[in-house]
């Protein structure tokens, strides 16, 4: 959860499946926010089916269960 991720370019797809269920809510929110900023516009985030993203607290657009998109 460092401030900077060591990547030079943004991603088109991020897979983070069945990991966030182990994090507290605050850490999960921070991670989702980092993912949002690391994705290209139109990029997708795939999470585990047992995980959810708070739609009101996230800029991601819900696509279908476990799939979110950055507009």
C-alpha positions as CSV (number, residue, x, y, z in Angstrom):
1,X,0.0,0.0,0.0
2,X,2.9,2.3,-0.8
3,X,1.9,5.7,-2.2
4,X,3.5,4.9,-5.5
5,X,3.1,1.7,-7.5
6,X,6.3,1.0,-9.6
7,X,4.6,1.0,-13.0
8,X,5.4,3.4,-15.8
9,X,2.2,3.0,-17.9
10,X,-1.4,2.6,-17.0
11,X,-3.2,-0.7,-17.4
12,X,-6.1,-1.7,-19.7
13,X,-7.1,-4.6,-17.3
14,X,-6.5,-5.3,-13.7
15,X,-7.3,-8.7,-12.1
16,X,-7.6,-8.7,-8.3
17,X,-9.6,-11.8,-7.6
18,X,-10.3,-13.1,-4.1
19,X,-7.7,-10.8,-2.4
20,X,-9.7,-7.9,-1.0
21,X,-11.9,-10.1,1.2
22,X,-8.9,-10.2,3.6
23,X,-8.6,-6.3,3.9
24,X,-10.4,-4.0,6.2
25,X,-12.8,-1.5,4.6
26,X,-10.4,1.5,4.7
27,X,-7.6,-0.5,3.0
28,X,-10.0,-1.8,0.4
29,X,-11.2,1.7,-0.4
30,X,-7.7,2.9,-0.8
31,X,-6.8,0.0,-3.1
32,X,-9.9,0.5,-5.3
33,X,-8.9,4.2,-5.6
34,X,-5.4,3.2,-6.6
35,X,-6.7,0.8,-9.2
36,X,-9.0,3.4,-10.6
37,X,-6.0,5.8,-11.2
38,X,-3.8,3.1,-12.6
39,X,-6.3,2.2,-15.3
40,X,-6.6,3.7,-18.7
41,X,-10.1,5.2,-19.5
42,X,-12.2,2.3,-20.6
43,X,-10.1,-0.1,-18.6
44,X,-11.6,-3.0,-16.7
45,X,-11.2,-4.2,-13.1
46,X,-12.0,-7.9,-12.4
47,X,-12.6,-8.9,-8.8
48,X,-13.7,-12.1,-7.1
49,X,-17.3,-13.1,-7.1
50,X,-17.3,-13.1,-3.3
51,X,-16.1,-9.4,-3.3
52,X,-18.0,-6.2,-3.9
53,X,-17.1,-2.5,-4.5
54,X,-19.1,0.2,-2.8
55,X,-20.7,1.9,-5.9
56,X,-21.4,5.1,-4.0
57,X,-17.8,5.4,-2.8
58,X,-16.1,4.4,-6.2
59,X,-15.9,6.0,-9.6
60,X,-16.0,2.6,-11.3
61,X,-19.0,1.8,-13.4
62,X,-20.6,-1.6,-12.6
63,X,-20.7,-3.8,-15.7
64,X,-21.7,-7.2,-14.3
65,X,-20.9,-9.2,-11.1
66,X,-17.2,-9.0,-10.4
67,X,-16.5,-6.7,-13.4
68,X,-16.2,-2.9,-13.2
69,X,-15.1,-0.3,-15.8
70,X,-13.4,3.1,-15.7
71,X,-15.2,5.5,-17.9
